[in-house]
């Protein structure tokens, strides 16, 4: 049956003709003799002829290697695919060569509450990267060493990351608003040699002093030999280097040539147990996936690209793909609602952004605030709007077309930190339907599976990927036997990637993401493992046990209840609620403070002692109490009754 969701926008013939996707299809016809009746035919070819497709991406985007690859795909398996064996290259080199023709044009435009507005040309960016790389080299940083940073979304993080990558060293970044425990849980796993940090920042007009946090983190990272600091909140402490001392040297920029699968960075995507997963991506995989992504974002040299992102979100990393196309990146560092909800939109208008990406939650807040950017601002340069992080509802689509621009391409995407890319998203050659993403990304063999592994069309199932991608994780740091990687993605459907999202594939090839199908917490687009919340909450003397679930689901407001078992003599009152919330703010982040805290007698567990997070989540999302859990597999089956009662009370409250 045809897709029933209303069409909100259709591209003009001129927009189609000038798109990168149309350019790629013309190139395939001219260079490969390949023609396709429609996008779905192109997608099918891209996932069947993996070697032909990825070689085409390599050639179309003129990706370069100092040593050529022997073939495209040596092993077509998951996990363990071997991509572009023999190739040697450097990711940072590919990013910075895009400015060679326009050295005086802006590479970065920074809008910061802390530092104000300023620009860096391509020539200035390259010079500062060269200077920082020279200093890091003298600090003993070489291939495989880790450089970590606690920096906001400003030019310092961009410069430091590119300098690190140019050396063949490994980059890792956390946002300044993260709690010290959360940061240490990440960085301690990878034993960094250099720490770069900013000791404070301005947020919503207030100075946030992070000096004590930085001191605690330094003390918790004994592997760090050098600390570099951007002093904002106070004077430079003894024994650390001022960031400005690293950026002013005249130096030759050299790029270490490394294998395609040489580690580029470590990013973190938390599971439900244990420390955050330290995901290692490679130079080549991120490079080629990012280039392909720009077909779907319709990005090219000269565009002005802004994604409203924290430096702790994978969308910070994704900005580099735009830089790699010769686009100018607009970095926004500040509270998006300060002094009012028009602040970011004013910046987008003033900077002439052509592409603006946001978390879906931001669109919801804008809509609820009643702002109408189109009535106050000149947004004529803005051609495209993207969204991700959580499902964008039909109401969000309606607000964009009503309050921003009736003739704009709205293209939400959905993917993840895990692949540093998207599984599904946009294609400017196709119409936009309410609440729906337009297509499955080229090269991404995305399907919807039922629990038995049968493919579903027009029904909600598990998002899976049945063929390998170059940007899938090389490995998890410290996961010597690969068991944690396997458990994270491949334990449900052997040899097939299960992502942990609910997806519906429409008959026309579009898709709808409904939310997380596992127990990962997703708050305003930032994902976190429940174990990090448990560590903060159960560290309190008054809390014996706890369970948290995120009830994100398309069409409903996100709601995160926390259930706690108190110790003998304690009870849940306003004082304890305050202590719990403060512990989460301090150790994790204010983003993960629960909507509600509920006292229960017991946390339901399996016979092996695991908390029953997914069954509780399914129950609270409306699942049948008789089928969401097998009570025979529970150590304490009676504990589930209070959650059934809670679910019924919530349902009655929503109906009322």
Secondary structure, DSSP 4 states (H G I P E B T S, - for coil): ----SPEEE---HHHHHTSHHHHHHHHHHHHH----SSHHHHHHHHHHSHHHHHHHHHHHTT---SB--S-SEEE--TTT-EESTT-EE-HHHHHHGGGSS-TTSEEEEEEETTTEEEEEEHHHHHHHHHHHHHHHHHTT--TT-EEEEE--SSHHHHHHHHHHHHTT-EEEEE-TTS-HHHHHHHHTTT--SEEEEESEEEETTEEEE-HHHHHHHHHT-TT--EEEEE-SSSPPPTT-EETHHHHS---------EETTSEEEEEEE--SSSSPEEEEEEHHHHHHHHHHHHHHHT--TT-EEEE---TTSHHHHHHHHHHTTTPEEEEEES-TTSS-TTHHHHHHHHHT-SEEEEEHHHHHHHHHHT--HHHHS--TT--EEEEESSPPPHHHHHHIIIII-TT-EE---EEEGGGTEEEEE--TTS-EETT-B-EEPTT--EEEE-TTS-B-SSSEEEEEE-S--TTS-SEETT-TTSHHHHHHHTSSSTTSEEEEEEEEE-TTS-EEEEEESSS-EEETTEEE-HHHHHHHHTTSTTEEEEEEEE---TTS---EEEEEEEPTT----HHHHHHHHHHHHHHT-GGG--SEEEE-S---BBTTS-B-HHHHHHHHTT--TTTS--GGGBS-GGGHHHHHHHHHHHHHHHH-
